[in-house]
Amino acid sequence: MSGVLEAENQRAVINRLREQGIMVTSVTAKAKSIEINISFGTGITIKDLAIFTRQFSTMINSGLPLVQCLDILGTQTENPRLCKIINDVKQDVEGGATFAEALGKHPKVFDQLFVNMVQAGEVGGILDVILMRLADYIEKSEALRKKIKSALMYPMTVSIIALSIVVLLLVKVVPTFAQMFQGLGQGLPKPTQILLDLSEFTQNNILYILGFIILVVVGIKQAKKTPKGRLFFDRLTLNAPVFGILIRKVAVAKFTRTLGTLISSGVSIIEGLSITAKTAGNKVLEEAINGAKVSIQGGENISTPLKASNVFPPMVTSMISVGEETGALDEMLIKIADFYDQEVDTAVDGLTAMIEPLLMAFLGVVIGAVIIALFMPMLQMTNMIK
């Protein structure tokens, strides 16, 4: 017999063939072909990951062997990129790696939180339970992200439309009226003159204005890549009017759910805090969590540094303190997360209800002001005729 078998090394190939009852005479490495893959992102959605995790949990709970579960999921998964990764993980597991180690080779798909929870599940013999918790966590986190995206998308869209309308009026409509006003032979009202000056300035400097906007956006992005710049903008975001409260609630919900899920899955609190800090997504929150980790390592409690950070509401730190004292910190964290998920729902609904009429009123006032300014000279001329 002869054939081709893909594995981590020659020893892994020999072991797999012997398991099939085949006596190996020689194994030669095949020359690697050069593959060039150009892609943006992983091409794997949160929904794909959640479905994979839940299906895997169900199969493990049913008593199927790990490799067989991976083989089945690799066959039925519709996403070709995820299918390839699952097959790679299966080969690594067949080669002797643990499931967590095999997942850890794909950090863009399976982050630290995912890998550490799987590792805790393997050690504790409760991999099916851990995977089910992971699926719940992924789905709830994605639902929270979609709520925030929908809350921010509407005002951004309306603002862009309003700005586009104003620019169109200044560049295309106002110049037409300016030519008409030149033949009036009299001074223009002040609002009209200001509008004409603004229109002329916009037409003459439109490229400079666009360049300035691009420069500001790029500058902010570059500043966010530095520790001080990221800390400044993250603190500014948390303290922003209206949206700051919503973002703070989202941060609290994400922190408590992540840490609660990790601790309940058997991950140590120190390791849990390290992972949570890296996945916090906010430098202010990250520093507060790292302060809590240092406090724990020094034999103190976790609630004191969180309270001192002024990021977490008093109710949250008080409930965490009670959870520490009663030995039910993981349950308390999950309760806090559930509560703040509801708070985010309420805040998003209230924010949408408040912003919608404000944006419409703003759009009406701006366009109305432009129209009034344009027609003021005509009204003035009509009054003079009378």
DASULKA-V304266 format. One record per backbone hydrogen bond with DSSP energy under -1.0 kcal/mol. CO is the residue of the C=O (numbers start at 1). NH is the residue of the N-H. If there is no record, write none. Layout:
[[CO:NH] [CO:NH]]
This chain:
[[9:13] [10:14] [11:15] [12:16] [13:17] [14:18] [15:19] [17:22] [18:21] [45:49] [46:50] [47:51] [48:52] [49:53] [50:54] [51:55] [52:56] [53:57] [54:58] [55:59] [56:60] [57:61] [58:62] [59:64] [60:63] [65:69] [66:70] [67:71] [68:72] [69:73] [70:74] [71:75] [72:76] [73:77] [79:83] [80:84] [81:85] [82:86] [83:87] [84:88] [85:89] [86:90] [87:91] [88:92] [89:93] [90:94] [91:95] [92:97] [93:96] [98:102] [99:103] [100:104] [103:106] [106:109] [106:110] [111:115] [112:116] [113:117] [114:118] [115:119] [116:120] [117:121] [118:122] [119:123] [120:124] [121:126] [126:130] [127:131] [128:132] [129:133] [130:134] [131:135] [132:136] [133:137] [134:138] [135:139] [136:140] [137:141] [138:142] [139:143] [140:144] [141:145] [142:146] [143:147] [144:148] [145:149] [146:150] [147:151] [148:152] [149:153] [150:154] [152:156] [153:157] [154:158] [155:159] [156:160] [157:161] [158:162] [159:163] [160:164] [161:165] [162:166] [163:167] [164:168] [165:169] [166:170] [167:171] [168:172] [168:173] [169:174] [173:177] [174:178] [175:179] [176:180] [177:181] [178:182] [180:183] [181:184] [189:193] [190:194] [191:195] [192:196] [193:197] [194:198] [195:199] [196:200] [197:201] [198:202] [199:203] [200:204] [201:205] [205:209] [206:210] [207:211] [208:212] [209:213] [210:214] [211:215] [212:216] [213:217] [214:218] [215:219] [216:220] [217:221] [218:222] [219:223] [220:224] [223:226] [226:230] [227:231] [228:232] [229:233] [230:234] [231:235] [232:236] [233:237] [234:238] [235:239] [237:240] [240:244] [241:243] [243:247] [244:248] [245:249] [246:250] [247:251] [248:252] [249:253] [250:254] [251:255] [252:256] [253:257] [254:258] [255:259] [256:260] [257:261] [258:262] [259:263] [260:264] [262:267] [263:266] [268:272] [269:273] [270:274] [271:275] [272:276] [273:277] [274:278] [275:279] [282:286] [283:287] [284:288] [285:289] [286:290] [287:291] [288:292] [289:293] [290:294] [291:295] [292:296] [293:297] [294:298] [295:300] [296:299] [303:307] [304:308] [305:309] [307:310] [313:317] [314:318] [315:319] [316:320] [317:321] [318:322] [319:323] [320:324] [321:325] [322:326] [323:328] [328:332] [329:333] [330:334] [331:335] [332:336] [333:337] [334:338] [335:339] [336:340] [337:341] [338:342] [339:343] [340:344] [341:345] [342:346] [343:347] [344:348] [345:349] [346:350] [347:351] [348:352] [349:353] [350:354] [351:355] [352:356] [354:358] [355:359] [356:360] [357:361] [358:362] [359:363] [360:364] [361:365] [362:366] [363:367] [364:368] [365:369] [366:370] [367:371] [368:372] [369:373] [370:374] [371:375] [372:376] [375:379] [376:380] [377:381] [378:382] [379:383] [380:384] [381:385] [382:386]]
